[in-house]
Amino acid sequence: MLITEYATSVLILALILDRVIGEPDWLWSTFRHPVILFGSAIGWCDRRLNDPAASDLTRRRNGLTSMVALTIVAAAAGTALTMAFQTITIGWALETLIVTILLAQKSLLDHVRDVVRALRNDGVPAGRKAVSRIVGRDVSAMTRSDICRAAIESAAENFSDGTIAPAFWYLVCGLPGLLVYKMVNTADSMIGHRNETYLQFGYGAAKLDDLLNYIPARITAGLIVLVAPFQGSTMADTVRVTLADANEHVSPNAGWPEAAMAGAIHTALGGPRSYKGQPLHAPWLNAAGEHDLTHIHIQAAANVIDTAWLIVLIAIAAFQVLVFS
């Protein structure tokens, strides 16, 4: 069996610690976050191997080579840490600390609820400023509903990328799997863009990220479906929306948690937006849902994620009791 009692114990504790403590500012003002180290390695490859004068074939090959090297380094680091932790008494505690650091449940909810507070207390301009910290789209002309949609979509997608996916890969493959996932996900956010600079060089990062998020994205959608009745929806309606609209999204994975969230809280997500001054006419997810959104809808999405997190925790604990007792 790939999943071990040790991994379930570590993950349960890490999920709780991340939810309670999150990422304290004092820690990262003293030490460098592992994702920053990943980003430095990815940036080094980008600067040296992504030559604008090279052919498309060469740039794509260089990007693929970079991703192979980076994933090997991440897997080797995870293996070395695992072996080292097995030799020391507090190894389990150090491993738990690493897993906690590489989860992002509390930080996600904190940022999303910052948008709620900004809209509720100070209006649209403050909401734009708050949401700009969690999305890459243009915020200067956002309406209240645009702000809410952006925050809800970011919450749904990042619950998958920041909590479910790293937890899944740790549970299945231990620290090597977790570090490989975080390396690939960081690379996708840095170079996996469909523009002239990264269309070829970032091809490998984007495709590998799609592959590693395929199962977690669908698990996330399933969790949101389970929580839908707590928001006055039904699982059947949420499944219907998810299956109908998930593949309308430009991403093969992000559409699943976003469509599920749209169904669970009765909102229309997606739709037109702008990136760096360029309009994007994205399709609607759950077009029949509410279009006039307020901070109450963002809070509902945050509640869905919190409840889904609790289901994950209970499910892992139940699995541990049933399988390993």
N, C-alpha and C positions, 0 to 999 in steps of 0.2 A: 504494500500500500504506500502511495506517495505521501499521503498526509499522516503525520506522526502526532503522538500525544504531546510531545515536546512543542511542536509547532503550534498546535491549537492552544496550549497553555500560554505560550509567549504572545500569540496574537490576541487572545482575550485580554491579557493584561495591557498590551500596547494600545488596543482600541480604547480601553477605559482611560488610560493615562493621556492619550491624545485628546480625548473628549473633555477631560477635566483640565489639563494643563495647556494643551496646544503648543504653540511655539513662542516661548517667552522672549521678549526683545533683549533682555540682559544676556541671554545665552548666545544669541547670534551677533551681539555687539562685541563679544569676546572671542568666539570661534566662528570659523567659516562653515556654513551649512553645506552638507554633502552635495546638494543640488548645484550649489555655486561651483564646487569642484568639477562636477560633471559638465557644467556650462563652460568652464575654462578649457577643458579638454576638447569639447565640441568646437569652441571658438578657435582653438589652435588649428584644428583640422580645416576649418572654414577658411581661415586666413592663408593657409599654405597650399591648400589643394583645390580651392574653388576659384580657378583662374578664369576671369571673364573672357580672355582671349582664346581659351581652349575650345575645342569642338564640343558639341553637346554630348557626344559619345564619351569623350574623355572626362567631362565634368560628371556625368552620371556614374562612370566607372570609379572615379575618385571618391564620390559620395558613398557608393556601395562599399568600397574598400575601407573608408573611414568608419562606417557603421559596423562592419565585421570586426575591425580592430577595437572599437570602443566597447562593443558587447563582450568581446573576449576579455578585455581588461576588467569590465564590471563583473563578469562571471568569476574570473580568477580572484578578484578582491573579495567577493562574497564567499568563495570556497576557502580562501586563506583565513578570513575572519571566523568562519564556522569551525575550522580546525583549531584555531587558536582558542576560541571560547570553550571548546571541549576539554581543554587542558587546565582551565583555571576555575576556581570555586564560584566566582561571581560571573562566570561566562554567560549564564542565562540572563542575568540582569543587564549586562552590556548589550546582548543581542536584543533584549526587549527595548532598550533605549534607542537602538538604531531603527528598529521597526516603528517605534513611536514617532521618531523624527520624520520618517518617510511617509507617514500618514498625514492627512490634512482635513480631518473632519471639523475640528473646532475652528481652525482658521477660516475655513470655507463659510461656516455659519456666522462667524463674527463679521466677515466682510459683507455678507448678504444682509445681515441685520443692521449693519451700518447704513445701508441704503434705505432700509425701512425707517430708521430714525431720522435720517436726513430729509426724506420726503415728508414724513409726518410733522416734523418740528420746524423745518426751514424751507420747504417747498422745492420746486423743480430745479432751480440753479444748484442747490446743495445736493439734490439727488443726482444730477449730472456729474458733479465732482466725485461723489461717493462711488457711483457705478463705473467711473473711468478707471478705478483701481482694479477692477476685476474683468473688464472686457477690452477688446482691442478695437472695437468699432468707434466711429466718430460720435461724440456725445454733444457737440455744441448746439445742434438743432433738435435734440431729443425732446419729445413731449413726455408728459408723465407716464403715459402708457408705454412709450418706447423704453423708458428707463426701467419700468417694471418688467417688461418682456426680457430685456437684456439681463437683468439680475436673475430672473427665474431660469432662463436658459443656461446661464453660467452656473447656477446652483445645481441644476440637474446634470449637466455634462461633467462638472468637476466632482460631483459626488461619485461618479463612475471612475474618472481618471485619478482622483486624489485619495479615494478611500477604498472602493470596491476592487479596482484593478490591482493596486499594490497588495491589498490583503489576500486576494486570490492567488497572485503569483508567489507570495511568501508561503502561503499555506501549501501550495503544490510543489514548489521548488526551493523553499528555504531562502536564505540570504542571497544566494546567487541569482535566483529568479527575481527577487525583489530589486536588487541592484541593476540587473539587466533591464527590467521594466522602467525603472526611474531614469536610467541613461537614455533609453529609446524615447521615452515620453518627453524628456527635456530636449533631446535633439529635434523631435518633431516640432516643439514649440519655438525652437530657434531657427531651424533651417527647413522645416517641412512646409514651405509656403509655395503657392502657385504663382510665382512672379518670375521675372527674367533672371533675377539673381539666384533663385533656389529651385526653379522648376526641375532642373536636371540634378544638381548636386544634392538636393534634399529629397530626391525621389525615394532612395532607400530608406531614409528615416521615416518618411510619411507612410510608406507601405508596411514597414515593420511595425510601426505604431498601430496601424489599422489591424494588423494581425494579432498583436498582443492585447488589443482592447476588444476584440470581436466577442469573446465569451463574457468578459466583465460587463460590457455595455448591455447585453441582453439579460444578465443577472440583475443589473440595476433596474432595468425596465420591469422585470418581474417583481422586484421588491416594491417598487412604486405602485404596481397593480395591487399588491397585497394591502398596501396602506390606503388605497383610494377610498374605501368605505368610511374611514375616519374623517374624510373631507366632504362627505355627503355624496360622493360619486358611487359607482358600483364597479366591481372588478370586471364584469362583462363589458360595460361601456368603455372602461379604460383599455382593456385588451383590444376592443374594436378600433378605437382611435390609434392605438400603437401600431397595430398591424396595417391599418390603412395608410398611415402617414409617415411612419419611421423612415421608409426608403425614399421619401421626398427630399430629405435633407441631403446636402452636398456631401456630408461625411457618411461613410457606411456604418458608423457606430454612434455618433452623437445624436442622430435622430431618434434612437431607441429610448434613452432616458428622457429626452425632451418631449417626444410625442406622448410618452406615458405620463409625464408631469402635466402636459396640457390637458389630457383626459381626466387625470385625477383631481385637478383643481378647476376644471371647467373653463379654461382659458384658451384663447387662440395665440399660439406662439409662432416664431418665425416671422415671415413677412419682410417688407422692404427695410433696408438699413444701408449704411454707408461706411466704407473703409478707406481711409486716407483720401477722402474726397471723391471716391468712386462709388456710385450707387450699385447696390446689389438687390435684385428683385427676387428674393428667396420665396419659395412657396409657403403658404400657411400650414401650420400643424394644428389640427382641430379647428378648422376655419369656422365651424358653427359655434365655437366657444365664445366667451366674453372677450370683446376687443378693448373695452374701456377699463383699463386696469388701474389699481391703486396699490398703496403699500400693503393693504390687507392681503392681496394676492401673493405678494412676495413672502409675507409672513406665513401664509398657508403652505407655500413651497418649502420654506425652512422647516415647518412642522412635519411635512411629509418626509424630508430627509432625516430629521431627528428620529422619527418613528421607525423608518427603514433601517437606520443604524442600530436601533435597539433590537430589531428582528434579527439582524446579522449576528449580534452578540449572543442572543438567546440561542440561535440556530447552531452556532459553533460550540457553545457550551453543551447543548443537548447532544450534538454529535460526539463530543468528547466522552460524555457520560455513557451513551449507548454503545459506542464502539470500543472504548478503552477500559471500561470498568469491569 
